[in-house]
Amino acid sequence: MKLNVKAFALTCGIFWGASLFLMTVWVVWRGEVSNGLLESFKPFYAGYALTYVGSAIGLVWGFLDGLFCGAVFGWLYNWLSK
C-alpha cells in the first residue's frame, strides 16, 4: 500500500494545527494561567502563548509542523514499504 504524501501531510497539518488551537482556547477559556503540556511548546513555536492571539499563532505553527512531519513520515513510509 502506498500513501498519498500530499494528502497525508495536509491531514497531519490540519489535525495538529486544529488540536493545538483548540487545546489553547480551552485552557484560556477556563482561566488557567499555566498548563505544563502547552507551556512546553513555547520554545519551539515563536510567539506562541496561552492567550487567544497565541492560539492563532499556535494554529499556524501547528499546521506547518504537522505538514512537514506528515510529509516526512509519508515519504519514509512509501520508501520503506517498497
N, C-alpha and C positions, 0 to 999 in steps of 0.2 A: 504494500500500500504506500502511496506517495502523498505527502501533504502539499497542499497549495500554500506555498510560503507566504505570499502576499495576504491571502485571506486569514491565515493563522496569525500573522504578525498584527494585522489590523484588529482581529478579535482580542488578542492579548492586550494591545494598546487601549482599546475601548474599555475592556474589563478592568485593567489596573487603574487607569485614569479615573473611571467612574467609582471604583471601590475606594480609592484614596480620597476623592472628593466627598463621597457620602459619609465615610468614617469621620472626616474632619468636621463636616457640617453637623453631624450627630453630636460630637464632643463639644463643639462650640454652643450648639443649641441647649445642651444640658447644663452649660455654665461651668464646665470643668476648666480649671486653669492649666492643668498639666495631665498628660497621658503618656506613659512610658513608651508604648509602642509607636505612637505617632511622633513623639519628640525625637525618636531615633532617626527619622527621615530628614531632619533639618540639615545635617552636614552634607547630605547627598543632593538635595533639591534646593538650589539657591532661591531665596525669597519665600520659601515655604514656612508657614507659621500656623498656629492654632487660632486662626481668625477666618472670617468669611472670605476676605481677599486671599488669604493664604490657601484656602480650599480651592479657589480658582487657579492659583499658581500650581498647586499640587495636581490638579486635573491635567494641566498642560504637561508638567514634568512626568506625571504618571503615565500619560498617553505615550510620550516619547520613549520613556524607559521600557514600557511594555511592548511597544512597537519594535524597538531594537532587540530586546531579549527574545521576543516571539520569532523574529526573523532569523536570529542566530540559532535558536532551538529548531525551527522548521528546516533550516538548511542542513544542520547537523543530522537531524533525523533522516532526511532524504539521503544524505551522503552515506550514513551508516547502514541504512536499510537496503543498499544495493547488493 
